[in-house]
Amino acid sequence: MGYSSFPADFASNPNLDGVVISYKYFGSIGTVASPYNKGRTTTQEVGHWLNLYHIWGNSSSSSCSVDDLVTDTPNQYSYNFSCPNFPTTDACTASSPGIMFMNYMDYTDDACMNMFTNGQITRMRALFDSSNGIRRQILELADYIITPPVISGGNPICSSNSQNYVVSGAPSGFYWDVNSFLSIYGSNTNSTVNLNVANSISNGDGMVCIKSSSGVILAKKYVWVGPPIISSISGPTYFQAGYNSQTYYANFSGGQPSLYNTSDYEWLLNHDIYDIYSYGYYANAYFYNASSYYLSVRAQNTCGWGSKANLIVFAYDYSPSPPYPNPTSDVLNVELGQSSSSKSQGESITYDIRLYDGQGNLLRQTSSKGGTVQFSVSNLPDGIYYLHIYDGVNSKPEMQQIVVEH
Ligand SMILES: [Zn+2]
C-alpha cells in the first residue's frame, strides 16, 4: 500500500527520504480502492516519515514488551483490521477503554481511523526543533522552497569564454555549486559567480545550482557546455533508388539550446552537397542510383562546430519480380531475369546470389545462369535479412530486404 523512510535514515540516505503510496490507496477519489479510500495510507506513511511507529510497537512479532515509544497510547499486542467494536481489549490492555484501534498508526479501515494522541504529536513536532530537529530545514527553508531563488546567465558556455551567472532571492549563507562539466572561478558565495568549462571537458550537459548553507539544493539550471552534439540521424535507410526525396532529421541529446538557423547546420551526402537540401534540423536527400550512401550532419552554436553524426543508407535497383514469399518461413524463391545493365551489354551472365543477416554475415550463396533459385530459410531465426544479387556486370549488387517470420 505504501512505505516511507524514517527520519533516522536521512543523514545516511538523503536521496531515499520520502513517502511512497500506491495509486490505489492515494487520496480519496479516482482509482482509490475501498476500504483504504480515505487517504489514511498517506496519513500513516507521513506519520512514519515523522518518526511514529505502529501503534502496537514496531515489531513484526507481536508482544506486550515492544512499545511505540509514545507514553499516552495504550499498550497493544498486535494490529487490527476492518473496524472493531468499541471498546476492544487485548492481552496487553485488558480493561476498558481498551486498545486504540482508531489511531492512524493501526491497520484498521480508513473510515475507522480518526486520531493521533498528544504524545504522537509531540514526537512528530520534535523533528522540527530549531536547534537539533532532523527536519528543521523544512521550516528554515520553507520560503525558498515555495519561492526558489532565480538563476540567470548565458547559454551555452564555451571553453574560450567564461560566463557570469547571477542569482536573486537566495537566503543568507547560500553558495553556488556546479556539476563536473563546469568549474567556478573565484568566490562561490556572492550573488554573481564566474563559470568556466571544466578541464578536459569538450561538450555536454552542465548544471549550476544554489544550495542552502546546510547543502539543500534550492534552485538549479541546466546550461549546455561547448559545441552542439548531434547524437544520431533518423530517416529511411533502405529504399528504392529514384527521383523521390527522403527526409532525414538531426537528433540532439540532453538539454541543448535549440538551433533555428539553417546556416547552423551542414548536411553532406557522400561529400556531394548537390543531392541534399538542408532545412536546418532536417534535410531532403535524393538517391538517383542504386548504391550505399554515407549521410552526415554537423551543427554549430556560438562555441563552434560540433562533430558529425553519420548514417549509412542503401538505395536498391528496381526489381521486376521481387523474391517471394516475403515475409517467408520456409523457402525463398528468387526469379532471375536479365538485369538492365547486362541486357544493354548483350551478355549471357552468371548470377551470384547471396543472403546476409543484419550484421553482414554471409548465410547462403549460390550461382545460376537464370531461372528460379530457391533458398531454404526454415532454420533461420526470425528477423530481417538482405539478399544481394550480383549480375556479373554491375559491380554493385541489387539488394532486397527479406523478412523471416516463423
Ligand atoms: Zn505503517
Residues whose N, C-alpha, C, O or C-beta is under 5 A from the ligand:
A	BS01	ZN	Q44
